[in-house]
């Protein structure tokens, strides 16, 4: 099956062909480790995980590199505020990041290079750009890349070069997208940097943000590789500047496929602490949400569409995953004889639809629809007493295949809920209906009945609930 991705560089969907047969090399923009990553960050990281898993699903071995930016304006600023050495300060957030990706079942990259461990490689790359005439040292002692020397600068973001402002040089790590001028490769030390600096041929200082990714990606993936990903907000200037400095240094095409994911919104607006809709994973965990529920919401929209994240969506995720959990429990209990032929058409159609959807630029909606179709078909066969144990195992195997990419189903997990008696579940459902009808006296009575049977019911935002044994 042909695997196709929307290549931002070409502005069209293209067949994916790796430089090295079935070995795909991928660079993904990682966190700046000055604070806990928020769910907007994890929208990108989950998209990149889906991409990685899809490549593996279609037979590619993947070498993924994700950088850790542990030196920039923010890390220096906040480490000095706390009175901590930079390395000690960033270590806390590196550890938190790895805990978070484990919670979300994001497959680990092969390499997580930290910027501070690769300063020599960055200095060498800057020196190459100096030697080739693409970079220069200005009066402020910083080293800048001259975009006028790069003839196709702007090809990724489709910038109109004629409307660029002349004579603008930016030495900070981050700047407004309309500030398009020569950008810093090496920042000369100043008092705000404190004790954070390295010696270089141009004086003490530190690298600019963009040069980190070029130097580290080429060290581990080579001067040309297959895929570079990130959020749309990184397209310009970050990715544009990466291309310019990398290709100017090597004279080769740096990356063949660029994939960018859209923004995450919360309750229909931009995430903001002032609006109270700014969430880290720890914030959501403290509200009782699990990693797979959060992942299910983050997985649910196509990566090139905006994703609206809500607590109601998490509640719906809990209900949906509970239905799949119940299905898997039912399937494991099937013990009827038979050769499984009754499910061959059902599983084949679901598998084909799932694979073709993911091959079509990670088209997640029809892929998930294939999983729901398989769930409905399996439940129908069980309700009609037409499913054999062999057929049930074939359906479970299909869901395991889907979960190689989705990583939310937990097909083989043993759940306490599987042992909850039907009468207890019926009481909980009746209580939910009573609450919905605002019959709170009846709701309280049913809650007490559940308590007498040894179960507690917990209400979840959005109208859902869960049972726990006391």
C-alpha positions as CSV (number, residue, x, y, z in Angstrom):
1,X,0.0,0.0,0.0
2,X,1.4,3.4,-1.0
3,X,2.1,5.6,2.0
4,X,1.5,9.3,1.3
5,X,2.1,12.5,3.3
6,X,1.3,16.2,2.8
7,X,4.7,17.7,2.2
8,X,4.6,21.4,3.4
9,X,7.6,22.2,1.3
10,X,5.7,21.2,-1.9
11,X,2.3,22.1,-0.6
12,X,0.9,18.8,-1.9
13,X,0.5,15.2,-0.9
14,X,3.3,13.0,-2.0
15,X,4.2,9.3,-2.0
16,X,6.7,8.7,0.7
17,X,10.0,7.2,-0.5
18,X,12.8,6.9,2.1
19,X,16.3,7.7,1.0
20,X,17.4,4.3,2.4
21,X,14.8,1.8,1.3
22,X,12.8,0.8,4.4
23,X,14.8,2.8,6.9
24,X,13.1,6.1,7.7
25,X,15.1,8.9,9.3
26,X,13.1,11.6,11.1
27,X,13.9,14.7,13.2
28,X,11.2,16.1,15.5
29,X,11.4,19.4,17.3
30,X,11.5,18.7,21.1
31,X,10.8,20.7,24.2
32,X,12.6,23.8,25.6
33,X,13.1,22.5,29.1
34,X,12.3,25.6,31.2
35,X,8.9,24.4,32.5
36,X,6.5,21.5,32.2
37,X,5.3,20.9,28.7
38,X,1.6,21.8,28.1
39,X,-1.1,19.9,26.1
40,X,-0.4,22.1,23.1
41,X,3.1,20.8,23.0
42,X,1.8,17.2,23.4
43,X,-0.5,17.7,20.5
44,X,2.6,17.9,18.4
45,X,4.4,15.1,20.2
46,X,1.5,12.7,19.8
47,X,1.2,13.6,16.1
48,X,4.8,12.7,15.7
49,X,4.3,9.5,17.6
50,X,1.4,8.6,15.3
51,X,3.7,9.3,12.3
52,X,6.4,7.2,13.7
53,X,4.1,4.3,14.5
54,X,2.5,4.5,11.1
55,X,5.9,4.2,9.4
56,X,6.6,1.2,11.6
57,X,3.1,-0.3,10.8
58,X,4.0,-0.1,7.1
59,X,7.3,-1.9,7.6
60,X,9.9,0.9,8.0
61,X,12.5,0.9,10.7
62,X,12.6,4.4,12.2
63,X,15.5,6.4,13.5
64,X,14.1,9.4,15.3
65,X,16.0,12.2,16.8
66,X,14.3,14.7,19.1
67,X,16.2,17.6,20.5
68,X,16.1,19.0,24.0
69,X,16.7,22.7,24.0
70,X,18.4,23.3,27.4
71,X,20.0,26.6,26.6
72,X,18.2,29.7,25.3
73,X,16.8,33.0,26.7
74,X,14.1,31.4,28.8
75,X,16.2,28.6,30.3
76,X,18.9,31.1,31.3
77,X,16.3,33.7,32.6
78,X,14.4,31.2,34.8
79,X,17.4,29.3,36.1
80,X,18.9,32.6,37.3
81,X,15.5,33.5,38.9
82,X,15.7,30.3,40.9
83,X,19.4,30.7,41.6
84,X,20.2,27.3,40.1
85,X,23.0,26.3,37.7
86,X,21.5,25.9,34.2
87,X,22.1,22.1,34.0
88,X,20.5,21.5,37.4
89,X,17.5,23.7,36.5
90,X,16.8,22.0,33.2
91,X,17.4,18.5,34.5
92,X,14.1,18.8,36.4
93,X,12.1,19.5,33.3
94,X,13.9,16.9,31.2
95,X,12.9,14.3,33.7
96,X,9.3,15.6,33.7
97,X,9.2,15.4,29.9
98,X,10.2,11.8,29.9
99,X,7.6,11.0,32.5
100,X,5.0,12.7,30.5
101,X,5.7,10.9,27.2
102,X,5.6,7.6,29.0
103,X,2.2,8.5,30.4
104,X,1.0,9.2,26.9
105,X,2.5,6.0,25.5
106,X,4.7,8.0,23.1
107,X,7.4,5.7,21.7
108,X,10.8,6.9,22.7
109,X,13.1,8.4,20.0
110,X,16.4,6.7,19.4
111,X,18.3,9.9,20.4
112,X,17.5,12.9,22.6
113,X,20.4,15.2,22.0
114,X,20.7,18.1,24.5
115,X,21.9,21.4,23.0
116,X,24.5,21.9,25.8
117,X,26.2,18.6,24.9
118,X,26.7,19.5,21.3
119,X,28.3,23.0,21.4
120,X,31.4,21.8,19.4
121,X,29.3,20.6,16.6
122,X,27.5,23.9,16.4
123,X,30.7,25.9,16.5
124,X,32.0,23.8,13.6
125,X,28.9,24.3,11.6
126,X,29.0,28.1,12.1
127,X,32.6,28.1,11.1
128,X,31.7,26.3,7.9
129,X,29.1,29.0,7.2
130,X,31.7,31.7,7.9
131,X,34.2,30.1,5.6
132,X,31.7,29.9,2.8
133,X,30.6,33.5,3.2
134,X,27.1,32.9,4.4
135,X,27.8,34.3,7.9
136,X,29.6,37.3,9.4
137,X,30.4,38.8,12.8
138,X,28.7,42.1,13.4
139,X,29.7,45.0,15.7
140,X,27.8,43.5,18.6
141,X,30.2,40.5,18.3
142,X,27.4,38.1,17.4
143,X,27.6,35.9,14.3
144,X,24.7,36.3,11.9
145,X,23.5,34.3,8.9
146,X,23.0,36.6,5.9
147,X,19.8,35.6,4.2
148,X,20.7,37.7,1.1
149,X,23.4,35.1,0.4
150,X,20.8,32.3,0.4
151,X,19.0,32.6,-2.9
152,X,16.0,30.4,-2.1
153,X,15.4,31.6,1.5
154,X,11.7,31.5,2.2
155,X,10.9,28.4,0.1
156,X,9.2,26.6,3.0
157,X,7.1,29.5,4.3
158,X,6.6,30.9,0.8
159,X,7.9,34.3,1.9
160,X,7.8,37.3,-0.5
161,X,11.5,38.4,-0.4
162,X,10.8,41.7,-2.0
163,X,8.7,42.8,1.0
164,X,11.3,41.9,3.6
165,X,12.8,44.7,5.6
166,X,16.4,45.4,5.0
167,X,19.1,45.7,7.7
168,X,17.2,43.9,10.5
169,X,19.3,41.5,12.6
170,X,17.8,39.6,15.4
171,X,20.0,38.3,18.2
172,X,17.3,36.9,20.5
173,X,16.2,33.2,20.3
174,X,12.6,34.1,19.6
175,X,11.1,36.9,17.7
176,X,8.0,38.0,15.9
177,X,7.2,36.3,12.7
178,X,7.3,39.5,10.7
179,X,10.8,40.3,11.9
180,X,12.5,38.7,9.0
181,X,16.2,39.6,8.8
182,X,19.6,38.1,9.4
183,X,19.4,35.7,12.3
184,X,21.9,34.9,15.0
185,X,24.0,31.8,14.8
186,X,26.2,32.7,17.8
187,X,25.2,35.1,20.5
188,X,28.0,37.0,22.2
189,X,27.9,36.9,26.0
190,X,26.2,39.6,27.9
191,X,25.4,40.2,31.6
192,X,22.0,38.6,31.3
193,X,23.7,35.2,30.5
194,X,25.5,35.1,33.8
195,X,27.8,32.1,33.9
196,X,26.3,30.5,30.8
197,X,28.8,30.7,28.0
198,X,31.2,28.7,25.9
199,X,34.5,29.8,24.3
200,X,34.5,30.0,20.5
201,X,36.7,31.5,17.8
202,X,34.6,34.6,18.0
203,X,34.7,35.1,21.7
204,X,32.6,33.7,24.6
205,X,28.9,33.2,24.1
206,X,26.3,30.6,23.2
207,X,24.6,29.3,20.1
208,X,21.4,30.7,18.7
209,X,18.3,28.6,18.8
210,X,18.1,27.6,15.1
211,X,21.7,26.3,14.7
212,X,21.1,23.6,17.4
213,X,18.7,21.6,15.3
214,X,20.8,21.7,12.2
215,X,24.0,20.6,14.0
216,X,22.4,17.8,16.0
217,X,20.2,16.4,13.2
218,X,23.1,16.2,10.8
219,X,25.3,14.5,13.5
220,X,22.8,11.7,14.0
221,X,20.9,11.5,10.7
222,X,23.4,12.7,8.1
223,X,23.5,15.8,5.9
224,X,20.3,14.7,4.2
225,X,17.4,12.8,5.7
226,X,13.7,11.9,5.2
227,X,11.3,13.7,7.5
228,X,11.3,16.8,9.7
229,X,8.2,17.7,11.7
230,X,6.9,20.3,14.1
231,X,4.0,22.7,14.7
232,X,2.9,25.2,12.1
233,X,4.2,27.9,14.5
234,X,7.7,26.6,13.9
235,X,7.6,26.8,10.1
236,X,8.8,30.4,10.2
237,X,11.3,31.5,11.2
238,X,12.7,28.4,12.9
239,X,12.4,25.7,10.2
240,X,13.0,28.3,7.4
241,X,16.3,29.3,9.1
242,X,17.2,25.6,9.7
243,X,16.9,24.9,6.0
244,X,18.9,28.0,5.0
245,X,21.9,27.3,7.3
246,X,21.9,23.5,6.7
247,X,21.8,23.6,2.9
248,X,24.2,26.6,2.7
249,X,26.7,24.6,4.7
250,X,26.4,21.3,2.8
251,X,25.2,22.3,-0.7
252,X,22.7,19.4,-0.4
253,X,19.0,19.2,0.1
254,X,18.6,18.8,3.8
255,X,15.1,17.3,4.3
256,X,12.8,15.6,1.7
257,X,9.4,15.8,3.6
258,X,8.2,18.4,6.0
259,X,5.1,17.7,8.1
260,X,3.5,20.3,10.3
261,X,0.6,19.9,12.7
262,X,-2.0,22.6,13.4
263,X,-2.6,24.4,16.7
264,X,-4.4,23.1,19.7
265,X,-7.3,25.2,21.1
266,X,-8.9,24.8,24.5
267,X,-12.7,25.4,24.7
268,X,-12.5,27.1,21.3
269,X,-9.9,29.7,22.2
270,X,-6.1,30.0,22.4
271,X,-4.7,28.4,25.6
272,X,-3.9,31.0,28.2
273,X,-3.2,31.0,31.9
274,X,-5.3,34.1,32.3
275,X,-8.3,32.4,30.9
276,X,-7.8,29.4,33.1
277,X,-7.6,27.0,30.2
278,X,-3.9,26.3,30.3
279,X,-3.2,22.6,31.1
280,X,-0.1,20.5,31.7
281,X,-0.5,16.8,31.9
282,X,-0.1,17.1,35.7
283,X,-3.1,19.5,35.8
284,X,-5.3,17.0,34.0
285,X,-4.1,14.1,36.1
286,X,-5.0,16.0,39.2
287,X,-8.5,16.3,37.8
288,X,-8.7,12.5,37.5
289,X,-8.0,12.0,33.8
290,X,-5.7,9.1,32.7
291,X,-2.9,9.2,30.1
292,X,-4.9,7.1,27.6
293,X,-8.0,9.3,27.9
294,X,-5.8,12.4,27.2
295,X,-4.1,10.6,24.3
296,X,-7.4,9.6,22.8
297,X,-8.5,13.2,22.6
298,X,-5.2,14.3,21.1
299,X,-5.3,11.5,18.6
300,X,-8.8,12.2,17.5
301,X,-8.3,15.1,15.0
302,X,-6.3,15.1,11.8
303,X,-2.9,16.6,12.4
304,X,-3.4,19.3,9.8
305,X,-6.7,20.5,11.4
306,X,-7.0,22.6,14.6
307,X,-7.9,20.4,17.6
308,X,-10.3,21.8,20.2
309,X,-9.5,20.3,23.5
310,X,-12.2,20.3,26.2
311,X,-12.9,18.5,29.5
312,X,-16.2,17.2,27.9
313,X,-14.1,15.6,25.2
314,X,-12.1,13.8,27.9
315,X,-15.4,12.6,29.5
316,X,-16.5,11.3,26.1
317,X,-13.1,9.6,25.7
318,X,-13.6,7.8,29.0
319,X,-17.0,6.5,27.9
320,X,-15.7,5.4,24.5
321,X,-12.7,3.6,25.9
322,X,-14.9,1.9,28.5
323,X,-17.0,0.5,25.6
324,X,-13.9,-0.9,24.0
325,X,-12.8,-2.3,27.3
326,X,-16.2,-4.0,27.7
327,X,-15.9,-5.4,24.1
328,X,-12.5,-6.9,24.8
329,X,-13.7,-8.5,28.0
330,X,-16.7,-10.0,26.2
331,X,-14.4,-11.3,23.4
332,X,-12.1,-13.0,25.8
333,X,-15.0,-14.8,27.4
334,X,-16.3,-16.4,24.2
335,X,-15.7,-20.1,24.2
336,X,-18.0,-21.4,21.4
337,X,-16.5,-23.8,18.9
338,X,-15.7,-22.9,15.3
339,X,-12.9,-22.0,12.9
340,X,-13.4,-18.2,12.9
341,X,-14.6,-18.1,9.3
342,X,-17.6,-16.0,10.5
343,X,-15.3,-13.0,11.0
344,X,-13.0,-13.2,8.0
345,X,-14.9,-10.6,5.9
346,X,-15.5,-8.4,8.9
347,X,-11.8,-8.3,10.1
348,X,-10.5,-8.0,6.5
349,X,-12.6,-5.0,5.7
350,X,-11.8,-3.3,9.0
351,X,-8.0,-4.0,8.5
352,X,-8.1,-2.7,4.9
353,X,-10.0,0.5,5.8
354,X,-7.8,1.2,8.8
355,X,-4.5,0.8,6.8
356,X,-5.7,2.7,3.8
357,X,-6.8,5.6,6.0
358,X,-3.5,5.8,7.8
359,X,-1.6,5.6,4.5
360,X,-3.6,8.6,3.3
361,X,-1.6,11.3,5.2
362,X,-2.5,9.8,8.6
363,X,-6.2,10.2,8.0
364,X,-7.3,9.3,11.5
365,X,-11.1,9.8,11.3
366,X,-11.8,6.9,8.8
367,X,-9.2,4.8,10.6
368,X,-11.1,5.2,13.9
369,X,-14.3,4.6,12.0
370,X,-12.9,1.2,11.0
371,X,-12.3,0.3,14.7
372,X,-15.9,1.3,15.6
373,X,-17.3,-0.7,12.7
374,X,-15.3,-3.7,13.9
375,X,-16.7,-3.2,17.5
376,X,-20.3,-3.0,16.2
377,X,-19.8,-6.1,14.1
378,X,-18.2,-8.1,17.0
379,X,-21.0,-7.1,19.4
380,X,-23.6,-8.1,16.9
381,X,-22.1,-11.5,16.4
382,X,-21.9,-12.1,20.1
383,X,-25.5,-10.9,20.7
384,X,-26.6,-13.3,18.0
385,X,-24.5,-16.1,19.5
386,X,-22.7,-16.5,16.2
387,X,-19.1,-15.8,17.3
388,X,-16.7,-18.6,17.9
389,X,-13.6,-18.5,20.2
390,X,-11.4,-18.5,17.1
391,X,-13.4,-15.6,15.7
392,X,-13.1,-13.7,18.9
393,X,-9.4,-14.1,18.9
394,X,-9.2,-12.9,15.3
395,X,-11.1,-9.7,16.3
396,X,-8.8,-9.2,19.3
397,X,-5.8,-9.6,17.0
398,X,-7.2,-6.9,14.6
399,X,-7.5,-4.5,17.5
400,X,-4.0,-5.2,18.6
401,X,-2.9,-4.3,15.1
402,X,-4.8,-1.0,15.3
403,X,-3.3,-0.3,18.6
404,X,0.2,-0.4,17.1
405,X,-0.7,3.1,16.0
406,X,-3.5,4.3,18.2
407,X,-2.0,3.0,21.5
408,X,-5.2,3.6,23.5
409,X,-7.1,0.3,23.4
410,X,-5.2,-1.8,26.0
411,X,-6.6,-4.9,24.4
412,X,-5.1,-7.4,26.8
413,X,-5.5,-5.4,30.1
414,X,-7.2,-7.2,32.9
415,X,-9.7,-4.7,34.4
416,X,-11.5,-4.8,37.7
417,X,-14.6,-3.5,35.9
418,X,-14.8,-6.9,34.2
419,X,-15.8,-8.5,37.5
420,X,-18.5,-6.0,38.4
421,X,-21.9,-7.8,38.5
422,X,-24.6,-6.7,36.0
423,X,-27.0,-5.7,38.8
424,X,-24.4,-3.3,40.1
425,X,-23.8,-1.7,36.7
426,X,-27.6,-1.5,36.3
427,X,-28.0,0.4,39.5
428,X,-25.2,2.8,38.5
429,X,-26.9,3.4,35.1
430,X,-30.3,4.0,36.9
431,X,-28.6,6.5,39.2
432,X,-27.1,8.3,36.2
433,X,-30.6,8.6,34.6
434,X,-32.0,9.9,37.9
435,X,-29.3,12.6,38.1
436,X,-30.0,13.5,34.5
437,X,-33.7,13.9,35.4
438,X,-32.7,16.0,38.4
439,X,-34.3,13.4,40.7
440,X,-31.6,13.8,43.3
441,X,-33.5,11.9,46.1
442,X,-33.6,8.8,43.9
443,X,-30.0,9.3,42.8
444,X,-28.9,9.4,46.5
445,X,-30.9,6.3,47.3
446,X,-29.3,4.4,44.4
447,X,-25.8,5.6,45.5
448,X,-26.5,4.2,49.0
449,X,-27.7,0.9,47.5
450,X,-24.4,0.7,45.6
451,X,-22.5,1.4,48.8
452,X,-24.3,-1.5,50.5
453,X,-23.2,-3.8,47.7
454,X,-19.6,-2.6,48.2
455,X,-19.2,-0.1,45.3
456,X,-18.6,3.6,45.1
457,X,-19.8,5.6,42.0
458,X,-17.7,8.6,40.9
459,X,-19.3,11.2,38.7
460,X,-17.1,12.5,35.8
461,X,-17.5,15.9,34.0
462,X,-19.8,15.5,31.0
463,X,-22.3,13.1,32.6
464,X,-20.1,10.0,32.7
465,X,-19.3,7.9,35.8
466,X,-17.2,5.0,37.0
467,X,-17.5,2.3,39.6
468,X,-14.9,1.3,42.1
469,X,-15.0,-1.5,44.6
470,X,-14.8,-0.3,48.2
